[in-house]
Amino acid sequence: MGLISDLDRAAFAAYCQAWGRWVEAEEALKTYGLMLKSPSGFPVQSPYLAVADRALEQMRSLPFDEEHFRKEVGVPALNGEAGRSTLERLWARPTCEVNGLLSGYTGEGAKTVLPARAMAKVSCRLVPDQSPDEIAALVTAHVRRIAPKKSPSIT
């Protein structure tokens, strides 16, 4: 059996549905606030709060064996953002991944000279309220901040 079983697919679909409801409820809470006025003018809690809470509860209650998953992917531990489940970190949180690296001599045989240039291809998973342009600028600024000062172009 691979990493994605029929049970995993069903859990992923349920998670996506719950996440969609959570996003919609969060947007409504931002738009209308936590408290609304009833037709009679009295303040009442927004029903979107209950929708958001229920969606989070559904996402966190999906059947998922973290130890089995850890063994399947062959890692010593499932680390990540504190307070977030493995499924949240995998499916619903912002990410930045290095998809490819290229540097130095790539032909046959060995070379012992340090490369003057290196390249990394990265991708980012954005979540609601993140702007692609803003995230690109932040990633670029971070790379410029940590790269050697004599680095050639960083794009």
C-alpha positions as protocol buffer text, in pm:
chain_id: "A"
residue {
  index: 1
  type: MET
  ca { x: 0 y: 0 z: 0 }
}
residue {
  index: 2
  type: GLY
  ca { x: 130 y: 346 z: -86 }
}
residue {
  index: 3
  type: LEU
  ca { x: 96 y: 673 z: 97 }
}
residue {
  index: 4
  type: ILE
  ca { x: -249 y: 746 z: -47 }
}
residue {
  index: 5
  type: SER
  ca { x: -509 y: 480 z: 29 }
}
residue {
  index: 6
  type: ASP
  ca { x: -882 y: 496 z: -36 }
}
residue {
  index: 7
  type: LEU
  ca { x: -927 y: 592 z: 329 }
}
residue {
  index: 8
  type: ASP
  ca { x: -669 y: 869 z: 285 }
}
residue {
  index: 9
  type: ARG
  ca { x: -855 y: 998 z: -23 }
}
residue {
  index: 10
  type: ALA
  ca { x: -1184 y: 1004 z: 165 }
}
residue {
  index: 11
  type: ALA
  ca { x: -1021 y: 1179 z: 462 }
}
residue {
  index: 12
  type: PHE
  ca { x: -860 y: 1432 z: 229 }
}
residue {
  index: 13
  type: ALA
  ca { x: -1195 y: 1504 z: 60 }
}
residue {
  index: 14
  type: ALA
  ca { x: -1364 y: 1548 z: 399 }
}
residue {
  index: 15
  type: TYR
  ca { x: -1079 y: 1771 z: 515 }
}
residue {
  index: 16
  type: CYS
  ca { x: -1106 y: 1987 z: 202 }
}
residue {
  index: 17
  type: GLN
  ca { x: -1480 y: 2029 z: 250 }
}
residue {
  index: 18
  type: ALA
  ca { x: -1438 y: 2125 z: 615 }
}
residue {
  index: 19
  type: TRP
  ca { x: -1151 y: 2357 z: 528 }
}
residue {
  index: 20
  type: GLY
  ca { x: -1366 y: 2527 z: 263 }
}
residue {
  index: 21
  type: ARG
  ca { x: -1642 y: 2584 z: 519 }
}
residue {
  index: 22
  type: TRP
  ca { x: -1386 y: 2717 z: 768 }
}
residue {
  index: 23
  type: VAL
  ca { x: -1243 y: 2964 z: 512 }
}
residue {
  index: 24
  type: GLU
  ca { x: -1591 y: 3090 z: 420 }
}
residue {
  index: 25
  type: ALA
  ca { x: -1686 y: 3129 z: 787 }
}
residue {
  index: 26
  type: GLU
  ca { x: -1361 y: 3313 z: 866 }
}
residue {
  index: 27
  type: GLU
  ca { x: -1420 y: 3552 z: 575 }
}
residue {
  index: 28
  type: ALA
  ca { x: -1774 y: 3617 z: 697 }
}
residue {
  index: 29
  type: LEU
  ca { x: -1644 y: 3682 z: 1051 }
}
residue {
  index: 30
  type: LYS
  ca { x: -1395 y: 3934 z: 912 }
}
residue {
  index: 31
  type: THR
  ca { x: -1670 y: 4102 z: 712 }
}
residue {
  index: 32
  type: TYR
  ca { x: -1953 y: 4102 z: 967 }
}
residue {
  index: 33
  type: GLY
  ca { x: -1772 y: 4061 z: 1302 }
}
residue {
  index: 34
  type: LEU
  ca { x: -1819 y: 3826 z: 1595 }
}
residue {
  index: 35
  type: MET
  ca { x: -2139 y: 3993 z: 1713 }
}
residue {
  index: 36
  type: LEU
  ca { x: -2446 y: 4073 z: 1504 }
}
residue {
  index: 37
  type: LYS
  ca { x: -2774 y: 4241 z: 1582 }
}
residue {
  index: 38
  type: SER
  ca { x: -3081 y: 4022 z: 1593 }
}
residue {
  index: 39
  type: PRO
  ca { x: -3395 y: 4137 z: 1408 }
}
residue {
  index: 40
  type: SER
  ca { x: -3512 y: 4279 z: 1742 }
}
residue {
  index: 41
  type: GLY
  ca { x: -3188 y: 4477 z: 1778 }
}
residue {
  index: 42
  type: PHE
  ca { x: -3021 y: 4270 z: 2048 }
}
residue {
  index: 43
  type: PRO
  ca { x: -2657 y: 4165 z: 2004 }
}
residue {
  index: 44
  type: VAL
  ca { x: -2609 y: 3795 z: 1924 }
}
residue {
  index: 45
  type: GLN
  ca { x: -2306 y: 3586 z: 1848 }
}
residue {
  index: 46
  type: SER
  ca { x: -2245 y: 3541 z: 1477 }
}
residue {
  index: 47
  type: PRO
  ca { x: -2354 y: 3197 z: 1355 }
}
residue {
  index: 48
  type: TYR
  ca { x: -2036 y: 3193 z: 1146 }
}
residue {
  index: 49
  type: LEU
  ca { x: -1838 y: 3144 z: 1467 }
}
residue {
  index: 50
  type: ALA
  ca { x: -2012 y: 2811 z: 1527 }
}
residue {
  index: 51
  type: VAL
  ca { x: -1957 y: 2714 z: 1161 }
}
residue {
  index: 52
  type: ALA
  ca { x: -1584 y: 2792 z: 1187 }
}
residue {
  index: 53
  type: ASP
  ca { x: -1550 y: 2603 z: 1518 }
}
residue {
  index: 54
  type: ARG
  ca { x: -1736 y: 2300 z: 1382 }
}
residue {
  index: 55
  type: ALA
  ca { x: -1523 y: 2294 z: 1066 }
}
residue {
  index: 56
  type: LEU
  ca { x: -1203 y: 2301 z: 1274 }
}
residue {
  index: 57
  type: GLU
  ca { x: -1341 y: 2022 z: 1492 }
}
residue {
  index: 58
  type: GLN
  ca { x: -1418 y: 1814 z: 1180 }
}
residue {
  index: 59
  type: MET
  ca { x: -1068 y: 1872 z: 1038 }
}
residue {
  index: 60
  type: ARG
  ca { x: -904 y: 1769 z: 1365 }
}
residue {
  index: 61
  type: SER
  ca { x: -1120 y: 1457 z: 1413 }
}
residue {
  index: 62
  type: LEU
  ca { x: -1038 y: 1282 z: 1086 }
}
residue {
  index: 63
  type: PRO
  ca { x: -895 y: 930 z: 1122 }
}
residue {
  index: 64
  type: PHE
  ca { x: -520 y: 961 z: 1085 }
}
residue {
  index: 65
  type: ASP
  ca { x: -246 y: 743 z: 1229 }
}
residue {
  index: 66
  type: GLU
  ca { x: 52 y: 975 z: 1274 }
}
residue {
  index: 67
  type: GLU
  ca { x: 288 y: 692 z: 1369 }
}
residue {
  index: 68
  type: HIS
  ca { x: 196 y: 491 z: 1058 }
}
residue {
  index: 69
  type: PHE
  ca { x: 240 y: 802 z: 843 }
}
residue {
  index: 70
  type: ARG
  ca { x: 579 y: 877 z: 1003 }
}
residue {
  index: 71
  type: LYS
  ca { x: 699 y: 524 z: 924 }
}
residue {
  index: 72
  type: GLU
  ca { x: 561 y: 539 z: 567 }
}
residue {
  index: 73
  type: VAL
  ca { x: 750 y: 859 z: 486 }
}
residue {
  index: 74
  type: GLY
  ca { x: 1060 y: 735 z: 668 }
}
residue {
  index: 75
  type: VAL
  ca { x: 1127 y: 1025 z: 902 }
}
residue {
  index: 76
  type: PRO
  ca { x: 1237 y: 1010 z: 1266 }
}
residue {
  index: 77
  type: ALA
  ca { x: 971 y: 1260 z: 1381 }
}
residue {
  index: 78
  type: LEU
  ca { x: 678 y: 1463 z: 1249 }
}
residue {
  index: 79
  type: ASN
  ca { x: 787 y: 1816 z: 1334 }
}
residue {
  index: 80
  type: GLY
  ca { x: 626 y: 2141 z: 1239 }
}
residue {
  index: 81
  type: GLU
  ca { x: 425 y: 2440 z: 1344 }
}
residue {
  index: 82
  type: ALA
  ca { x: 331 y: 2417 z: 1712 }
}
residue {
  index: 83
  type: GLY
  ca { x: -40 y: 2380 z: 1781 }
}
residue {
  index: 84
  type: ARG
  ca { x: -116 y: 2244 z: 1434 }
}
residue {
  index: 85
  type: SER
  ca { x: -192 y: 1883 z: 1347 }
}
residue {
  index: 86
  type: THR
  ca { x: 5 y: 1695 z: 1085 }
}
residue {
  index: 87
  type: LEU
  ca { x: -295 y: 1711 z: 850 }
}
residue {
  index: 88
  type: GLU
  ca { x: -324 y: 2089 z: 899 }
}
residue {
  index: 89
  type: ARG
  ca { x: 47 y: 2130 z: 824 }
}
residue {
  index: 90
  type: LEU
  ca { x: 22 y: 1906 z: 517 }
}
residue {
  index: 91
  type: TRP
  ca { x: -299 y: 2039 z: 368 }
}
residue {
  index: 92
  type: ALA
  ca { x: -397 y: 2382 z: 497 }
}
residue {
  index: 93
  type: ARG
  ca { x: -101 y: 2588 z: 613 }
}
residue {
  index: 94
  type: PRO
  ca { x: 127 y: 2812 z: 410 }
}
residue {
  index: 95
  type: THR
  ca { x: 444 y: 2640 z: 293 }
}
residue {
  index: 96
  type: CYS
  ca { x: 766 y: 2716 z: 111 }
}
residue {
  index: 97
  type: GLU
  ca { x: 931 y: 2419 z: -61 }
}
residue {
  index: 98
  type: VAL
  ca { x: 1261 y: 2380 z: -238 }
}
residue {
  index: 99
  type: ASN
  ca { x: 1174 y: 2182 z: -552 }
}
residue {
  index: 100
  type: GLY
  ca { x: 1516 y: 2172 z: -713 }
}
residue {
  index: 101
  type: LEU
  ca { x: 1878 y: 2269 z: -669 }
}
residue {
  index: 102
  type: LEU
  ca { x: 2152 y: 2321 z: -925 }
}
residue {
  index: 103
  type: SER
  ca { x: 2509 y: 2423 z: -863 }
}
residue {
  index: 104
  type: GLY
  ca { x: 2863 y: 2339 z: -949 }
}
residue {
  index: 105
  type: TYR
  ca { x: 2986 y: 2091 z: -1202 }
}
residue {
  index: 106
  type: THR
  ca { x: 2709 y: 1857 z: -1320 }
}
residue {
  index: 107
  type: GLY
  ca { x: 2898 y: 1648 z: -1577 }
}
residue {
  index: 108
  type: GLU
  ca { x: 3057 y: 1309 z: -1525 }
}
residue {
  index: 109
  type: GLY
  ca { x: 3347 y: 1277 z: -1287 }
}
residue {
  index: 110
  type: ALA
  ca { x: 3441 y: 1479 z: -983 }
}
residue {
  index: 111
  type: LYS
  ca { x: 3544 y: 1842 z: -951 }
}
residue {
  index: 112
  type: THR
  ca { x: 3678 y: 1982 z: -627 }
}
residue {
  index: 113
  type: VAL
  ca { x: 3621 y: 2350 z: -699 }
}
residue {
  index: 114
  type: LEU
  ca { x: 3347 y: 2525 z: -504 }
}
residue {
  index: 115
  type: PRO
  ca { x: 3077 y: 2656 z: -736 }
}
residue {
  index: 116
  type: ALA
  ca { x: 3048 y: 3029 z: -792 }
}
residue {
  index: 117
  type: ARG
  ca { x: 2675 y: 3008 z: -851 }
}
residue {
  index: 118
  type: ALA
  ca { x: 2383 y: 2808 z: -721 }
}
residue {
  index: 119
  type: MET
  ca { x: 2016 y: 2797 z: -809 }
}
residue {
  index: 120
  type: ALA
  ca { x: 1711 y: 2682 z: -616 }
}
residue {
  index: 121
  type: LYS
  ca { x: 1359 y: 2647 z: -747 }
}
residue {
  index: 122
  type: VAL
  ca { x: 1102 y: 2717 z: -480 }
}
residue {
  index: 123
  type: SER
  ca { x: 727 y: 2717 z: -460 }
}
residue {
  index: 124
  type: CYS
  ca { x: 493 y: 2849 z: -192 }
}
residue {
  index: 125
  type: ARG
  ca { x: 147 y: 2734 z: -93 }
}
residue {
  index: 126
  type: LEU
  ca { x: -56 y: 3044 z: -20 }
}
residue {
  index: 127
  type: VAL
  ca { x: -360 y: 3057 z: 202 }
}
residue {
  index: 128
  type: PRO
  ca { x: -641 y: 3313 z: 221 }
}
residue {
  index: 129
  type: ASP
  ca { x: -527 y: 3673 z: 270 }
}
residue {
  index: 130
  type: GLN
  ca { x: -180 y: 3610 z: 128 }
}
residue {
  index: 131
  type: SER
  ca { x: -80 y: 3802 z: -182 }
}
residue {
  index: 132
  type: PRO
  ca { x: 145 y: 3622 z: -432 }
}
residue {
  index: 133
  type: ASP
  ca { x: 335 y: 3945 z: -500 }
}
residue {
  index: 134
  type: GLU
  ca { x: 384 y: 4017 z: -130 }
}
residue {
  index: 135
  type: ILE
  ca { x: 503 y: 3662 z: -54 }
}
residue {
  index: 136
  type: ALA
  ca { x: 743 y: 3670 z: -352 }
}
residue {
  index: 137
  type: ALA
  ca { x: 886 y: 3998 z: -226 }
}
residue {
  index: 138
  type: LEU
  ca { x: 923 y: 3861 z: 129 }
}
residue {
  index: 139
  type: VAL
  ca { x: 1097 y: 3542 z: 10 }
}
residue {
  index: 140
  type: THR
  ca { x: 1330 y: 3742 z: -216 }
}
residue {
  index: 141
  type: ALA
  ca { x: 1412 y: 3985 z: 64 }
}
residue {
  index: 142
  type: HIS
  ca { x: 1487 y: 3697 z: 301 }
}
residue {
  index: 143
  type: VAL
  ca { x: 1719 y: 3527 z: 51 }
}
residue {
  index: 144
  type: ARG
  ca { x: 1898 y: 3858 z: -11 }
}
residue {
  index: 145
  type: ARG
  ca { x: 1935 y: 3909 z: 365 }
}
residue {
  index: 146
  type: ILE
  ca { x: 2094 y: 3567 z: 428 }
}
residue {
  index: 147
  type: ALA
  ca { x: 2293 y: 3529 z: 102 }
}
residue {
  index: 148
  type: PRO
  ca { x: 2659 y: 3628 z: 85 }
}
residue {
  index: 149
  type: LYS
  ca { x: 2685 y: 3999 z: 12 }
}
residue {
  index: 150
  type: LYS
  ca { x: 2872 y: 3941 z: -318 }
}
residue {
  index: 151
  type: SER
  ca { x: 2598 y: 3716 z: -458 }
}
residue {
  index: 152
  type: PRO
  ca { x: 2501 y: 3774 z: -820 }
}
residue {
  index: 153
  type: SER
  ca { x: 2140 y: 3824 z: -914 }
}
residue {
  index: 154
  type: ILE
  ca { x: 1871 y: 3694 z: -682 }
}
residue {
  index: 155
  type: THR
  ca { x: 1535 y: 3668 z: -853 }
}
